[in-house]
Amino acid sequence: MRRYGRGMVWGGVVVLVAIVVAGVVALWPEDEEKPKIPVRAREYKPTQACLLTPASGLADAQSAQAWAGLQDASARTHVQVRYLAAAGEDTPGNAGPYLASLAVSGCQTVVVAGDTGVQAAVQEAHSFPKVQFLLLQGSQGSTPTTSAPAGGNTKTLTVTNPTEARAQVASELEQLTKG
């Protein structure tokens, strides 16, 4: 009978120690000195702005600056940005399908760099009334070749050198995406 009593005592001690340990662990304060890991993912708005470039893509100085402007605006407004190069012949007829691809794939704003892309946008913008087209014209030593139709969904941004494109595109995109 005596052995049975000792086993009950040791069993009770073990249970009591387990309860005390569980209570201490549960009530122990968290280490407040631990640095919090910043979230690196950016939450985007359901708005897209796109860039149509000539076949040379971002190797074109004006296109590269326009892309940098889109990225600047995206960092401030959380608008999604992407670009597409119009491969093939450097003609408005060839640039048209690339422009249409951006317009129907969810881009609310399409920035167009390069003379043939701008000409295609002037011809086709009326087909996409819900899309705002920003037409980059002019560069060092050249003059605008096409003017955007009055009103509507196109706006011409005249730049005298490629670096102006960055600031102008960022500013216009921020204004268009307010709200």
C-alpha positions as CSV (number, residue, x, y, z in Angstrom):
1,M,0.0,0.0,0.0
2,R,2.9,2.3,0.7
3,R,4.2,2.0,-2.8
4,Y,0.9,3.0,-4.3
5,G,0.9,6.2,-2.2
6,R,4.5,7.2,-3.4
7,G,3.5,6.7,-7.0
8,M,0.5,9.0,-6.5
9,V,2.8,11.6,-4.9
10,W,5.4,11.5,-7.7
11,G,2.6,11.6,-10.4
12,G,1.1,14.6,-8.7
13,V,4.5,16.3,-8.5
14,V,5.1,15.7,-12.2
15,V,1.6,17.1,-13.1
16,L,2.2,20.1,-10.9
17,V,5.6,20.8,-12.5
18,A,4.1,20.5,-16.0
19,I,1.3,22.9,-15.1
20,V,3.8,25.5,-13.7
21,V,6.1,25.2,-16.8
22,A,3.2,25.5,-19.2
23,G,2.0,28.6,-17.3
24,V,5.4,30.3,-17.3
25,V,5.8,29.6,-21.0
26,A,2.3,30.9,-21.8
27,L,2.7,34.1,-19.7
28,W,6.3,34.8,-20.7
29,P,6.5,38.3,-22.4
30,E,7.7,38.3,-26.0
31,D,11.1,39.7,-26.7
32,E,10.3,43.4,-27.7
33,E,13.9,44.0,-28.8
34,K,13.4,41.7,-31.8
35,P,13.6,43.7,-35.0
36,K,10.5,43.4,-37.2
37,I,11.1,42.3,-40.7
38,P,9.7,44.8,-43.1
39,V,7.3,43.7,-45.8
40,R,9.0,43.9,-49.2
41,A,6.0,43.3,-51.3
42,R,4.2,46.3,-52.7
43,E,0.4,46.3,-52.9
44,Y,-0.7,47.7,-56.2
45,K,-3.9,49.5,-57.1
46,P,-6.0,47.8,-59.8
47,T,-4.7,50.4,-62.3
48,Q,-2.2,49.8,-65.0
49,A,-0.1,52.3,-67.0
50,C,1.9,51.0,-70.0
51,L,4.6,52.2,-72.3
52,L,4.8,51.5,-76.0
53,T,8.3,51.8,-77.3
54,P,9.9,51.5,-80.7
55,A,11.5,48.2,-81.7
56,S,14.7,49.3,-79.9
57,G,12.8,49.1,-76.6
58,L,14.4,50.7,-73.6
59,A,17.7,51.2,-75.5
60,D,15.9,54.3,-77.0
61,A,16.9,57.2,-74.7
62,Q,13.4,58.8,-74.7
63,S,11.8,55.4,-74.0
64,A,14.2,54.7,-71.1
65,Q,13.4,58.0,-69.5
66,A,9.7,57.5,-70.0
67,W,10.0,54.1,-68.3
68,A,11.9,55.6,-65.4
69,G,9.1,58.2,-65.1
70,L,6.5,55.4,-65.0
71,Q,8.5,53.6,-62.3
72,D,8.8,56.8,-60.3
73,A,5.0,57.4,-60.4
74,S,4.4,53.7,-59.6
75,A,6.5,54.0,-56.5
76,R,4.4,57.0,-55.3
77,T,1.0,55.9,-56.5
78,H,1.2,52.1,-56.5
79,V,0.0,51.9,-60.0
80,Q,1.2,48.8,-61.9
81,V,3.5,49.6,-64.9
82,R,4.7,47.6,-67.8
83,Y,6.1,48.2,-71.3
84,L,6.0,46.6,-74.8
85,A,8.3,47.1,-77.7
86,A,6.7,47.3,-81.2
87,A,8.9,44.8,-83.0
88,G,9.2,44.7,-86.7
89,E,8.9,47.5,-89.3
90,D,9.1,51.0,-88.0
91,T,5.7,52.0,-89.4
92,P,2.4,53.2,-87.8
93,G,0.7,50.2,-89.3
94,N,3.0,47.9,-87.6
95,A,2.9,49.8,-84.2
96,G,-1.0,49.8,-84.3
97,P,-1.5,46.2,-83.1
98,Y,1.0,46.6,-80.3
99,L,-0.8,49.7,-79.2
100,A,-4.2,47.9,-79.4
101,S,-2.7,45.0,-77.4
102,L,-1.9,47.4,-74.5
103,A,-5.2,49.1,-74.7
104,V,-7.3,45.9,-74.5
105,S,-5.2,44.2,-71.9
106,G,-6.1,46.5,-69.0
107,C,-3.9,49.6,-69.4
108,Q,-5.8,52.6,-68.4
109,T,-3.0,54.9,-69.5
110,V,-0.7,54.2,-72.4
111,V,2.5,56.3,-72.8
112,V,3.7,56.2,-76.4
113,A,7.3,56.9,-77.3
114,G,8.7,57.1,-80.9
115,D,7.3,58.8,-83.9
116,T,5.7,55.8,-85.5
117,G,4.0,54.8,-82.2
118,V,2.7,58.3,-81.8
119,Q,1.3,58.3,-85.3
120,A,-0.4,55.0,-84.7
121,A,-1.9,56.3,-81.4
122,V,-3.2,59.4,-83.2
123,Q,-4.9,57.2,-85.8
124,E,-6.2,54.6,-83.3
125,A,-6.9,56.4,-80.0
126,H,-10.6,56.9,-80.9
127,S,-11.1,53.1,-80.9
128,F,-10.2,53.0,-77.2
129,P,-12.2,55.8,-75.5
130,K,-11.6,54.5,-72.0
131,V,-7.8,54.6,-72.4
132,Q,-5.8,57.8,-71.9
133,F,-2.9,58.1,-74.3
134,L,0.2,60.3,-73.5
135,L,2.1,60.9,-76.7
136,L,5.8,61.8,-76.3
137,Q,7.0,64.0,-79.1
138,G,10.2,65.7,-79.9
139,S,13.7,64.9,-79.1
140,Q,17.1,66.6,-79.5
141,G,17.2,68.1,-82.9
142,S,13.8,67.0,-84.1
143,T,10.4,68.6,-84.3
144,P,7.0,67.0,-83.5
145,T,5.8,65.1,-86.6
146,T,2.1,64.7,-85.6
147,S,-0.3,66.6,-83.5
148,A,-2.8,64.9,-81.2
149,P,-6.5,65.4,-82.0
150,A,-8.1,68.2,-80.0
151,G,-9.7,66.9,-76.8
152,G,-10.5,63.2,-76.5
153,N,-8.3,60.8,-74.8
154,T,-4.9,61.9,-76.1
155,K,-2.4,64.4,-74.7
156,T,0.9,65.4,-76.3
157,L,3.9,65.8,-74.0
158,T,6.5,67.8,-75.9
159,V,10.0,67.1,-74.7
160,T,13.1,68.9,-76.0
161,N,15.5,66.3,-74.6
162,P,15.0,62.7,-73.4
163,T,15.6,63.5,-69.7
164,E,12.5,65.7,-69.6
165,A,10.4,62.7,-70.4
166,R,10.9,61.2,-67.0
167,A,9.6,64.1,-65.0
168,Q,6.7,64.8,-67.4
169,V,5.5,61.2,-67.6
170,A,5.7,60.8,-63.8
171,S,3.8,64.1,-63.2
172,E,1.1,63.2,-65.8
173,L,0.6,59.7,-64.5
174,E,0.3,60.9,-60.9
175,Q,-2.3,63.5,-61.9
176,L,-4.3,60.9,-63.9
177,T,-4.3,58.3,-61.0
178,K,-5.2,60.6,-58.2
179,G,-8.2,59.4,-56.2
